[in-house]
Amino acid sequence: MSKGVHYSAEKILHCNERFFVPPEREGNSMLEGQVRIPSGCAIAAVISKEGRRMTGEMIIDAMRPMRDRSNGLGGGFAGYGIYPEYRDFYALHMFFDSRATRKDCEAFLKERFEIVKSEIIPTRKVPAITDEPIIWRYFVDPLKSVLASMQLDEKEFVARTVMKINDEMKGAYVFSSGKNMGTFKAVGFPEDVGVFYRLDEYEGYSWTAHGRYPTNTPGWWGGAHPFSLLDWSVVHNGEISSYDANRRFIEMYGYKCTMKTDTEVITYIMDYLIRVQGLTLDEAAKVVAAPFWSTIEGETDAEYKNKCVYLRTFFSSLLVTGPFSIVLGYNGGLMALNDRLKLRSMVVGEKDDRVFIASEEASIRAMQPDAENVWAPAGGEAVIVKAKEGAY
Amino acid sequence: MLINVKDLDHRSINERIRGCKGHIILENCCGQRFIAAGMSGLYIDIFGVPGNALGAYLDGAVITVYSNAQDAVGDTMNEGKIVVHGDIGDAAGYAMRGGKIFVKGNAGYRAGIHMKAYEDKIPVMVIGGTAGSFLGEYQAGGVIIVLGLNSKGRQIVGQFPCTGMHGGKMFLRSDCEGIKFPNQVTARPAGPDDMEEIKEYIAEYCELFGYDYDTVINSPFTVVTPDSKNPYKQMYVEN
């Protein structure tokens, strides 16, 4: 959710101020801290194992019973399988503070990509969502000549481009950059954000959602969840005590933490461990939510024990401490994970081909009143749900 | 009195309940928090899943839930009873100092965290299934009973039970082989005197959920108490 000390102050100064400062924080309204807001972030997700597509309405409904967990300073969604007609192109979702920034950024993009389509992301006017930046999307294909000259594979090239824009281009942020998926986020309650982005008009086989209650860092459009890079997206309830240790490590590998909050580092850790290092999802989970040494000590399976020791030792700077429950989305599946002490709640349920994950059972019931086998995974126990190969 | 709470938020629900007497039925509940907080002198039946902190600061009311319940049920409750005909989330009975909680199924993490006793009040929590990790964390008083019914091969309790326990008693219907307790507590087979203390609670559990009392009670129990000769001296700071 939020905690972070890595402010990019210069960037803030040059940007449209209202893009960064939510209206609740201005004027004479009460700030959190002056008024007690009983909240704690909310996450929810649904996936069809058969790859059947659902509109975004179900995932918006999932957030309604958890309204008390958010405070209107951030809401967002990720949908997978939503752009089948552009499935071979990277979908860049972007915030701009001005038309001039957009024009500059487009010129930059054209040096690197063939832009197949460029358009405003359609939104509805919703009274609760105000001060929106310019919200645009591009479907792009990296230029083969540029890839060849930089000697990079496609994904690495896209990831580096995203980092470059977010770090260097004032007032421009890429907040989604995967294929056949997209992240949608804003300052507001998630139910309103979903209506604002017209998610009822999209269909995906998998969706994740987040309602934000920022505790340590500003509520701004880029700071809403999910945090996304390539097809990874992360929604997170909690706060990362190890944020700065994790950030320092991951920034050595070319990632830049620019969103002024802690959760983005988990997205980059997952990209690094799984895409770059080639770990499985389960192994990556054993890195960020490593079992306690005392638990590893008691393991009887020698091979498993060695693996746990190896992962904890080799990637010790990527252990994520502090409370968290997260859902990691990617093309073809979802992974839910709690911190090893399970300091945040998370439940899983299912019905037919669908699997539901949420901070509260009520959220699952809002999606599927007769959901079955509702259970709570243990701390550090990764729950991985995949859609059938070829069905998405 | 039947109240459909489908589109009501927690504040409106509690306002409606406060205006009632006797027996109340809430239907279509879905995640509203703080239901019946601080209330006394009422019987409340809940259909649908109530939200977090159900019956917080409860002061004598009797709540029955006919589904699962979420986190922090009976947070700091003082008196009364909460009966859950399903599973229960994390941190059930958080700091309760009186009253009873009966859960038919399983409990999540940290059930009975910082449960205490107050003057003549002894809080009691009976969990019919299994409990998650950190059961009875910092327990300072009261009685926690876990029966391990329908455990489907799961251990009766997860990891790190009784961490920081310094008062009260815990009863586990198991020989507890393979369960690691901290050095500051004593776990031993329960004797007839120990069982005498909890007979009435187990009888009440069996009555509520339709279990055979003899089958449940005639089984080895382990009783866990703080070791007064070896108390916690330093969890965080020396004192």
Contacts between the chains, C-beta under 8 A, distances in Angstrom:
chain1	res1	chain2	res2	distance
A	38	B	33	7.4
A	65	B	30	4.9
A	65	B	31	3.3
A	65	B	32	7.7
A	65	B	51	7.3
A	66	B	31	6.5
A	68	B	10	7.3
A	68	B	33	5.9
A	68	B	51	7.6
A	295	B	159	6.9
A	298	B	180	7.8
A	341	B	134	7.8
A	342	B	90	7.0
A	342	B	108	7.9
A	342	B	109	4.8
A	342	B	132	7.4
A	342	B	133	6.9
A	345	B	70	7.4
A	345	B	71	5.2
A	345	B	89	6.0
A	345	B	90	5.5
A	345	B	108	7.5
A	347	B	89	7.7
A	360	B	31	5.6
A	360	B	49	8.0
A	360	B	51	7.0
A	360	B	52	7.2
A	360	B	70	5.5
A	360	B	71	7.8
A	361	B	31	7.8
A	361	B	49	5.0
A	361	B	68	5.7
A	361	B	70	6.0
A	361	B	89	7.6
A	362	B	30	4.8
A	362	B	31	2.6
A	362	B	49	4.9
A	362	B	51	6.1
A	362	B	70	6.9
A	363	B	31	6.9
A	365	B	30	5.6
A	365	B	31	7.7
A	365	B	48	7.3
A	365	B	49	5.5
A	366	B	30	6.1
A	366	B	31	7.5
A	374	B	68	6.4
A	374	B	87	7.6
A	375	B	87	8.0
A	376	B	89	6.9
A	376	B	90	7.5
A	376	B	108	5.1
A	376	B	109	7.9
A	376	B	132	7.3
A	378	B	132	7.0
A	378	B	133	7.0
A	378	B	158	6.7
A	379	B	109	7.1
A	379	B	133	6.8
